[in-house]
Amino acid sequence: MKVAFTLIFLVAAVATVVVLIHRPVSPPSVESQQPDAKSVIAPSDSLSPPQTVSEAEPLLKPSVVPASQPAVVEAPAEKPAVATNKLDRLTQIRETFRALAGGDKTNALRAAKQIMDETERETALLTLVTEWTQGDLSLPRLRAQRIANFGLEAGLGIELGKYPELALLWANELTEGSGRASVIQQAARLMVNSDPTAAFSFTQLVPEADRRSFSDALFAYWADKDTAAAMKWTEQLTDAAERNAAIQAVRSIAPVGIGTALGMQDGYPIINQLVPGTPAERSGQLHVGDRIVALAQGDNVFVDLHDLPLSDIVQTIRGAPNTLVQLQVLPAGAAPNSTPRTISIIRDQIKFKK
């Protein structure tokens, strides 16, 4: 019995050891099922990882905008959101056209032309002019006067006179009629001293009916700046009618005369100024403050000038070059009933140089 009991105990012990050796391993935890980040192989650059969207969420989430601010819909970078506040909108227009000024100028002008609100269009155009002239603008009162005379577009376009190509582009894109002619004329004026051929070629850019007045105005402007140069240019004109018109335009500003600036005192013309380099100044016989009491053409009879209109007196003193005019003059401070002295002067072309 003892031997049998011992054998049974040994068999049970061996069975227990076998069971313990072959016991199954418990399943891994949930966390261990997730792959280690270090063991995951990144996808190839040529492949994009699949994107998943929860079906509980919409594809696009609307942005939440505070009630005090207008909702703004996202737009491409080149089309910023439109401001609704007037000040913000004008600021946005300035920034937009400051950027456009550095690009294609035709596109910039056409973009400004599309703006219907006049204040906003003025802001856009003034921004372009300021950028293109580097801030070298006329006085505000002059600009305001031009706008009043020729309209917004032409009034601002005149600012570009120093830049003929820009001025012509502006005139063609934004102006018409007299306003267009004014922009072109300003460009011609500012280049007539340096390049008169190019300046007068601008005459062909205005309607045929306006070309004579355009050319005459250009000659008059030039005569005021440099009379000798303007007069010399008229001499090369082959068409007699054109040459005579040009000379008259020059003399409308720089006439043939003796070179005195006159006023009226006690019914007589009085000399207020002697123009330097003119016959009156060169003669040495006339002085500021002298009164002209009578005048004669050549050797004709003297005409008393008392109470005659100043404009008539001025036209009488003027005349043709190299002709004689005689003046009876009382010096400034002369005693009553003094005898005037007679002065003879040969008329000449008055010449300005500024």
C-alpha positions as CSV (number, residue, x, y, z in Angstrom):
1,M,0.0,0.0,0.0
2,K,2.7,2.4,0.9
3,V,4.5,1.7,-2.3
4,A,1.3,2.2,-4.3
5,F,0.5,5.5,-2.5
6,T,4.0,6.8,-3.2
7,L,3.7,6.0,-6.9
8,I,0.3,7.9,-7.1
9,F,1.8,10.9,-5.4
10,L,4.7,11.0,-7.8
11,V,2.5,10.7,-10.8
12,A,0.3,13.7,-9.5
13,A,3.4,15.8,-8.9
14,V,4.7,15.2,-12.4
15,A,1.3,16.1,-13.9
16,T,1.2,19.3,-11.9
17,V,4.6,20.3,-13.3
18,V,3.6,19.5,-16.8
19,V,0.4,21.7,-16.5
20,L,2.4,24.6,-15.2
21,I,4.9,24.4,-18.0
22,H,2.3,24.4,-20.8
23,R,0.0,27.1,-19.3
24,P,-1.2,29.6,-22.1
25,V,0.1,33.2,-22.0
26,S,-2.5,35.9,-21.2
27,P,-3.6,38.2,-24.2
28,P,-2.0,41.6,-24.5
29,S,-3.6,44.8,-23.1
30,V,-5.4,47.3,-25.3
31,E,-2.5,49.8,-25.1
32,S,0.0,47.2,-26.4
33,Q,-2.1,46.6,-29.6
34,Q,-1.2,50.2,-30.7
35,P,2.0,50.2,-32.7
36,D,5.0,52.1,-31.2
37,A,5.5,55.4,-33.0
38,K,9.2,54.5,-33.4
39,S,8.3,51.3,-35.2
40,V,5.9,52.9,-37.8
41,I,7.5,53.5,-41.3
42,A,6.6,56.8,-42.7
43,P,4.9,56.7,-46.1
44,S,6.8,57.7,-49.2
45,D,6.9,61.3,-50.3
46,S,5.1,60.4,-53.4
47,L,2.1,59.1,-51.5
48,S,-0.2,61.1,-49.3
49,P,-1.6,59.5,-46.2
50,P,-5.3,58.9,-46.4
51,Q,-7.4,61.6,-44.7
52,T,-10.4,60.7,-42.6
53,V,-13.3,62.9,-41.7
54,S,-15.6,62.1,-38.8
55,E,-19.2,61.7,-40.2
56,A,-20.3,63.6,-37.1
57,E,-18.6,66.8,-38.5
58,P,-19.4,68.9,-41.6
59,L,-16.7,69.1,-44.2
60,L,-16.2,72.9,-43.7
61,K,-16.6,74.4,-40.3
62,P,-18.1,77.9,-40.4
63,S,-15.9,80.4,-38.6
64,V,-17.4,82.0,-35.6
65,V,-17.6,85.9,-35.9
66,P,-18.4,88.1,-33.0
67,A,-21.7,90.0,-33.4
68,S,-20.0,93.3,-33.4
69,Q,-18.0,92.5,-36.5
70,P,-19.3,91.8,-40.0
71,A,-18.7,88.3,-41.3
72,V,-15.9,88.0,-43.8
73,V,-15.9,85.2,-46.3
74,E,-12.4,83.8,-46.9
75,A,-11.1,84.8,-50.4
76,P,-7.9,84.2,-52.3
77,A,-4.9,86.3,-51.1
78,E,-5.0,88.6,-54.1
79,K,-8.6,89.6,-53.3
80,P,-8.7,91.0,-49.8
81,A,-12.0,91.2,-47.9
82,V,-14.0,94.4,-48.7
83,A,-14.2,96.8,-45.9
84,T,-17.6,98.3,-45.0
85,N,-16.3,101.2,-42.9
86,K,-15.6,104.2,-45.0
87,L,-12.3,105.1,-43.4
88,D,-11.2,101.5,-43.6
89,R,-12.3,101.3,-47.2
90,L,-10.3,104.4,-48.2
91,T,-7.3,103.0,-46.4
92,Q,-7.7,99.7,-48.2
93,I,-7.9,101.6,-51.6
94,R,-4.7,103.5,-50.9
95,E,-2.9,100.3,-50.0
96,T,-4.3,98.5,-53.1
97,F,-3.4,101.3,-55.5
98,R,0.0,101.9,-54.0
99,A,0.7,98.3,-54.9
100,L,-0.8,98.7,-58.4
101,A,1.4,101.7,-59.0
102,G,4.4,99.5,-59.0
103,G,3.0,97.2,-61.7
104,D,1.4,97.6,-65.1
105,K,0.3,101.3,-65.3
106,T,-2.5,100.6,-67.8
107,N,-4.0,98.1,-65.5
108,A,-3.8,100.5,-62.6
109,L,-5.6,103.2,-64.5
110,R,-8.3,100.9,-65.7
111,A,-8.8,99.6,-62.2
112,A,-9.3,103.2,-60.9
113,K,-11.7,103.9,-63.8
114,Q,-14.0,101.1,-62.6
115,I,-14.5,102.8,-59.2
116,M,-17.9,104.5,-59.3
117,D,-17.8,106.3,-56.0
118,E,-16.1,109.7,-56.7
119,T,-14.4,110.0,-53.4
120,E,-13.0,106.5,-53.7
121,R,-11.9,107.1,-57.3
122,E,-10.2,110.4,-56.3
123,T,-8.3,108.5,-53.5
124,A,-7.2,105.8,-56.0
125,L,-6.1,108.3,-58.7
126,L,-4.3,110.6,-56.2
127,T,-2.5,107.6,-54.8
128,L,-1.3,106.7,-58.3
129,V,-0.2,110.2,-59.0
130,T,1.6,110.5,-55.7
131,E,3.5,107.3,-56.3
132,W,4.4,108.0,-59.9
133,T,5.7,111.5,-59.1
134,Q,7.4,110.4,-55.9
135,G,5.3,112.9,-54.0
136,D,6.4,115.9,-56.2
137,L,2.9,117.5,-56.5
138,S,1.6,121.0,-57.1
139,L,0.1,123.1,-54.3
140,P,-3.3,121.8,-53.2
141,R,-5.0,125.1,-54.3
142,L,-3.7,124.8,-57.8
143,R,-4.7,121.2,-58.0
144,A,-8.2,122.1,-56.7
145,Q,-8.5,124.8,-59.3
146,R,-7.5,122.4,-62.1
147,I,-10.0,119.9,-60.9
148,A,-12.7,122.6,-60.9
149,N,-11.8,123.7,-64.4
150,F,-11.1,120.4,-66.1
151,G,-12.7,117.7,-63.9
152,L,-11.2,115.2,-61.5
153,E,-9.3,113.0,-64.0
154,A,-7.7,115.8,-66.0
155,G,-7.0,118.0,-63.0
156,L,-5.0,115.2,-61.4
157,G,-3.5,114.1,-64.7
158,I,-1.9,117.5,-65.2
159,E,0.4,116.6,-62.2
160,L,2.1,114.1,-64.5
161,G,3.4,116.8,-67.0
162,K,7.0,116.0,-66.1
163,Y,6.5,112.4,-67.3
164,P,5.2,112.7,-70.9
165,E,4.6,109.0,-71.4
166,L,2.6,108.7,-68.2
167,A,0.7,111.9,-69.0
168,L,-0.2,110.6,-72.5
169,L,-1.3,107.2,-71.1
170,W,-3.4,109.0,-68.4
171,A,-5.0,111.2,-71.0
172,N,-5.8,108.3,-73.3
173,E,-7.3,106.1,-70.6
174,L,-9.2,108.6,-68.4
175,T,-9.9,111.9,-70.2
176,E,-11.6,113.4,-73.2
177,G,-12.3,116.8,-74.8
178,S,-10.8,119.9,-73.2
179,G,-9.6,117.9,-70.2
180,R,-7.6,115.6,-72.4
181,A,-6.0,118.5,-74.3
182,S,-5.0,120.1,-71.0
183,V,-3.2,117.0,-69.8
184,I,-1.3,116.7,-73.1
185,Q,-0.6,120.4,-73.2
186,Q,1.0,120.4,-69.7
187,A,3.3,117.6,-70.8
188,A,4.2,119.6,-74.0
189,R,4.9,122.8,-72.0
190,L,7.3,121.1,-69.6
191,M,9.4,119.7,-72.4
192,V,9.3,122.6,-74.9
193,N,12.6,124.1,-73.7
194,S,14.5,120.8,-73.8
195,D,12.8,119.2,-76.8
196,P,10.6,121.6,-78.8
197,T,10.2,119.2,-81.7
198,A,8.7,116.5,-79.5
199,A,6.6,119.1,-77.6
200,F,5.0,120.5,-80.8
201,S,4.4,117.0,-82.1
202,F,1.8,116.6,-79.4
203,T,-0.3,119.0,-81.4
204,Q,-1.2,116.0,-83.6
205,L,-2.7,114.3,-80.6
206,V,-5.6,116.7,-80.2
207,P,-8.6,117.1,-82.6
208,E,-7.7,119.1,-85.8
209,A,-10.1,121.9,-84.9
210,D,-8.2,122.5,-81.6
211,R,-4.6,122.3,-83.0
212,R,-4.2,126.0,-83.7
213,S,-5.2,127.0,-80.2
214,F,-3.1,124.2,-78.8
215,S,0.0,125.4,-80.7
216,D,-0.6,129.1,-79.9
217,A,-1.0,128.4,-76.2
218,L,2.3,126.4,-76.3
219,F,4.1,129.3,-78.0
220,A,2.7,131.8,-75.5
221,Y,3.9,129.6,-72.6
222,W,7.3,129.3,-74.1
223,A,7.6,133.0,-74.8
224,D,7.0,133.8,-71.2
225,K,9.8,131.4,-70.2
226,D,12.3,132.0,-73.0
227,T,11.1,134.6,-75.5
228,A,14.3,134.5,-77.7
229,A,14.1,130.7,-78.1
230,A,10.4,130.8,-78.9
231,M,10.9,133.6,-81.5
232,K,13.8,131.8,-83.1
233,W,11.6,128.7,-83.5
234,T,9.0,130.7,-85.3
235,E,11.6,131.7,-87.9
236,Q,12.0,128.1,-89.1
237,L,8.3,127.6,-89.8
238,T,7.8,127.4,-93.6
239,D,4.1,128.0,-93.8
240,A,3.5,131.8,-93.7
241,A,0.1,131.6,-92.0
242,E,1.5,129.2,-89.3
243,R,4.5,131.5,-88.8
244,N,2.5,134.6,-88.4
245,A,0.1,132.9,-86.0
246,A,3.1,131.7,-83.9
247,I,4.6,135.2,-83.8
248,Q,1.3,136.7,-82.7
249,A,1.1,134.0,-80.0
250,V,4.6,134.9,-78.7
251,R,3.8,138.6,-78.8
252,S,0.6,138.1,-76.8
253,I,2.9,137.4,-73.9
254,A,6.1,139.2,-74.9
255,P,5.1,142.2,-77.0
256,V,7.1,144.6,-79.1
257,G,7.4,147.8,-77.1
258,I,9.7,149.8,-74.8
259,G,9.5,147.6,-71.7
260,T,7.6,149.6,-69.0
261,A,5.0,148.4,-66.6
262,L,2.4,151.1,-66.1
263,G,-0.3,152.2,-63.6
264,M,-2.6,155.2,-63.3
265,Q,-2.2,158.2,-61.1
266,D,-4.1,161.4,-61.2
267,G,-5.5,160.4,-64.7
268,Y,-2.0,159.9,-66.2
269,P,0.0,156.7,-66.7
270,I,2.9,156.3,-64.3
271,I,5.9,154.0,-64.7
272,N,5.8,151.3,-62.0
273,Q,8.6,149.2,-63.4
274,L,11.3,149.1,-66.1
275,V,11.8,145.6,-67.5
276,P,15.5,144.7,-67.5
277,G,17.2,144.7,-70.9
278,T,14.4,146.5,-72.7
279,P,14.6,149.8,-74.6
280,A,13.2,151.8,-71.7
281,E,15.7,150.5,-69.3
282,R,18.7,150.8,-71.8
283,S,17.9,154.4,-72.6
284,G,18.6,155.6,-69.1
285,Q,16.1,158.4,-69.6
286,L,13.1,156.8,-67.8
287,H,12.6,156.1,-64.1
288,V,10.1,154.5,-61.8
289,G,7.6,157.1,-60.8
290,D,7.8,159.2,-64.0
291,R,4.4,160.3,-65.5
292,I,3.8,160.0,-69.2
293,V,1.6,162.9,-70.2
294,A,1.6,162.7,-74.0
295,L,2.7,160.3,-76.8
296,A,3.5,160.6,-80.5
297,Q,3.9,157.9,-83.1
298,G,7.2,158.7,-84.9
299,D,7.2,162.4,-85.9
300,N,3.4,162.8,-85.6
301,V,1.5,165.1,-83.3
302,F,1.5,164.4,-79.5
303,V,-1.7,163.1,-78.1
304,D,-2.6,164.0,-74.5
305,L,-3.0,160.9,-72.4
306,H,-5.0,162.3,-69.5
307,D,-8.0,160.2,-68.6
308,L,-7.5,157.7,-71.4
309,P,-8.0,154.0,-70.6
310,L,-4.8,152.4,-69.5
311,S,-5.4,149.5,-72.0
312,D,-5.6,152.0,-74.9
313,I,-2.4,153.7,-73.7
314,V,-0.5,150.4,-73.5
315,Q,-1.6,149.4,-77.0
316,T,-0.5,152.8,-78.3
317,I,3.0,152.4,-76.8
318,R,3.4,149.0,-78.4
319,G,4.0,148.6,-82.1
320,A,6.2,147.1,-84.7
321,P,9.9,146.4,-84.1
322,N,12.4,149.2,-84.9
323,T,9.7,151.9,-85.0
324,L,9.9,155.2,-83.1
325,V,7.7,156.3,-80.3
326,Q,8.1,159.7,-78.5
327,L,7.0,160.3,-74.9
328,Q,6.5,163.5,-73.0
329,V,7.4,162.8,-69.4
330,L,7.2,164.5,-66.0
331,P,9.8,163.2,-63.5
332,A,8.5,161.9,-60.2
333,G,8.1,164.7,-57.8
334,A,8.0,167.4,-60.5
335,A,6.5,170.7,-59.4
336,P,3.1,171.7,-60.7
337,N,3.1,173.3,-64.1
338,S,6.5,171.8,-64.9
339,T,7.5,171.5,-68.5
340,P,7.7,167.8,-69.6
341,R,10.7,166.5,-71.3
342,T,10.5,164.6,-74.6
343,I,12.1,161.2,-74.9
344,S,12.5,159.2,-78.1
345,I,12.7,155.4,-78.0
346,I,12.9,152.7,-80.7
347,R,10.6,149.8,-80.0
348,D,12.0,146.3,-79.8
349,Q,10.8,142.8,-79.0
350,I,10.4,142.3,-75.3
351,K,12.3,139.2,-74.2
352,F,11.8,137.2,-71.0
353,K,14.1,134.6,-69.7
354,K,13.1,132.6,-66.6
